[in-house]
Amino acid sequence: MNNKTDAGFKPESFKWLASKEDLSWWFRSRNKIILWAMRKFSSNPKSLLEIGCGTGYVLDAINKAFPSSTLHGDECFEEGLRFAKQRVPHASFRCLDALKMVDRDCYDVIGAFDVIEHIKDDKIVLQNCFLALKSKGHLFLTVPQHMWLWSHVDEDACHIRRYSKSEIIEKVQGSGFKVLASTSFNSFLIPLMFLSRKNFFRKNSISRSELNISSWLNFIFESIMKIEIFLIQLGIRLPFGGSLILVAQKP
């Protein structure tokens, strides 16, 4: 379980992820934030590509929210695509590294959700996304935030970096995009994240990306996230948090 690949992920992790996503406070809450952003900034995309689509968990939620959209998913591991094809059988999938994407002016929306932190040459991926989007197309990103939260959890997830807000904005703008909006999320739980990741608790107390937790703790975390999501929907932008969502547009 410790073999890392050049793509910055462990292919054997997909089965474990697929077993956790549907009930996890983290994945459920992130989906709600992603869908809020898409409805606000790209209400009816005709074509949408998710790069690094993994097991198809996010793409399945997008499919339910935008049933008329033509969906595409790229994933460099066949292990993930097996689950994605089951979840969204009518979507079009490719086993493709985002660094090698050569699409031009194809999509109204591209999403990359906790993907580019795994990739050393993240600027190339952002440039490829810019070229693949149609004029006035939208890019939606989520990334882990704050290097001071770096821990064994990031190492286990094969992250290369955690972003600062200024870093991700600079890289997105440097690829030609106009940044429309960004906000932190997973903010109220950041003290607990810090304590657990800096080993104030036993190292394995919140293990495997903090998803192996009891059902009651999962319920509490999701309830806290519902408050955050409500505030974000009201227009309040949270200044810090374990993650960040960013929306950009191709001019």
N, C-alpha and C positions, 0 to 999 in steps of 0.2 A: 504493500500500500504506500510505499515511499518513493516510487519511481516517478520523477517529474518528467514532463515532456517539453519539447521546444515550444509548444503552444501554451505552456504555463498552466497546465491543469492535469489532474489525475483522471484518466478515462474511466477507471473503475469506480469513481465517485458518483457516476450518474444514477446507478441503481439505488444507491443510498439517498440521493437527492429526491428521486422520484417518489420514494416512500415517505418523505418528510414534507414536501411542499404544500400539499393540499390542506394540512392542518396547522402549519407553522405560522405563528404570529408575524414572523419576519416576511415571509413570501406573500402572505395574504395582505399585509399592510403595504408592502412595496407595490403590489399590483394596483391597489386602490389609488396610490399616488400617481403611478404611471398613467392609469386610465383618466384620472382627473386632468392631468396635463394634456393628454391627447385630445380629450373633448374640448378643452379650452382653446387650444392652439391649432388643432387640425381636425375639425369636427367630422369630416367625411372623406377620409383618404381613399382614393381608388386603388392604390397599390402600396403595399407596406412590406418592408424587409426587416427582419430581425437578424442581426449578426450575432453569432454566439448564442443561438437559440436554446442550447442545452436540451432539456427534456421536453421543451415546448410548453412549459407551465405559463409563461407570460403570453405567448402567442395564442394559447387557448383562451385566455381572458380577453385578449384583443379581439379574437374571432367572435366571442359572444357580445362584445360591446359594439363592434362594427361588422355586422354579418354580411354587408354588401362589399366589403373590401377584399381585394385579391391579395392573399397572404403568401409570403415567401420566408423561408428560414434557412440561414446558413450556419453550419456547425462543422468544425474540423474533426470531430470525433463521431464515428459511426455509432459508438455506444450511446451517445446522447440522442442521435437521430432516430434510433429504434423506438424510444419512448415518445419523441415528438411526433412521429408519423402516426402513432396510435392515438395521441391526444387530438391532433388536428389533421385528420386523414386527407382532407381536400386541399390542404396547403401544398405549395411547391417547395421541396427541400433540396439542398445541395450539401455535399460534404466538401467544404471549402474553407480555407484559411483566409481570414479577412485581409491579411497582408497581400494576398494574391487576387483580390477582387478587381475585375476589370470592367464592371458594368458602367455604362454612361447614360445619364439622363433617363433613368428607368423608373424611379420610385417617387411617390409623393411623400412618404415617410420612411425613415430608417431609425431603428431603435437598437441601442446597445446597452444592455442592463447588467451592470457589474461584469463587464467584459474587458474593457481596455486596460484595466489595472493589471491584467495578466500578461500583457503584451509589451515587450521591451520597446518596440518601435511604434508607440501609440500614435505618433504624428502621421505616420504613413496610413494607418487605418482611418484616421479622421480625414485625410486628404482623399482616400478612396471613397469614403462616404459622401464627401462633397461632390465628387465627380459622378457618383451613381445617382444622386438626387436630381429630380427635375428642378427647373427654375422655380423659386419660391417654395421648394420642398422643405420639410422640417426634419431636424435631427433631435432625437430624445436620448439622453444619456443618464444613467445613474452610476455613481462611482463611490467607493469608500473614501472617507474624508479624514484628514488630520493625521500626519505622520506620528504625532505623539501618542496615538492609539495603537501604533504598530506593536504586534505581539506574536506569540506562537499561533494564534488563530489565523493571522495573515500568512504566516509561513506554511501552515497546513493547507490553506486554500491556494497556495502557489501564487500569491500576489507579488508583483514586482514593486508596487508603490501604493501609498494612499495619497490622495490629492489634497492640496489646498484649493480653496475657491479661486484664488488668483491664478494658480497654475493651470487648472482645467479651462478657465475662461481664456487665458492667453493662448493655449494650444488650439482651442476651437476657433478663436478669431484668426489665429495664424494660418488656419486651413481655408480661410475665405468666408467663414460663416459670420452672420450677425447674431449675437446672443440676445434672445428675447426675454428670458427669465431664468432664474435659478433660486433654489432654496435648499437649505439643509433639512434633513429629517432624521428620525431616530435621535431626537434631541433630548427629550426628558429622561431617557434611559442612559444618557452618556456617562453620568457618574458611576453607574453600575458597570457599564462597559469598561471604564477606566480601571476600576478596582479589580474586576475579574481578570483583565488582561495584564495587569501589572503584578499578578500573583498575590494580591492581598487576600484572595480566596485561594483555596486549593486549585492547582493548575487545571485539573480536569473537572472542576465543579460545573462549568458551562463549556462543554466540549463540542467538537465537530461543528465549528462556526456557531456555537451557542444555540444549537437547535435541539440537542438532546436534553430537554428539560421536562419537568412534570407538567401535566395538563393544567393544573391550577395556576402555575407560574406562566404558562403559555397564555392562559386567559387574561391574567393581569397585564402582561406585556401588551397584548393586543388591545385591551381596553385603554391603556395609556396611549397607544398609537392612534386610536380613534379620536382622542382629544387633539393630538397634533394635526391629524388630517383635517379635522374641522377648522382649526385655526388657519391652516394653509389655504383651504378653500375660501375662507373669509378674506384672503389677501395678505395675511401676516407672513412675512418671510423670516424664517428662523435663522439666526446668525451662525449657529454652530450645531453640529450633530454628527453622528457616526457615518452618515451618508449624505450625498448631495444629488439632486436631480437638476438637470440643465436642459433647456430648450433653445435650439438655435435654428436659423433659417438660412437657406441658400438664396442670395440676392437674385 
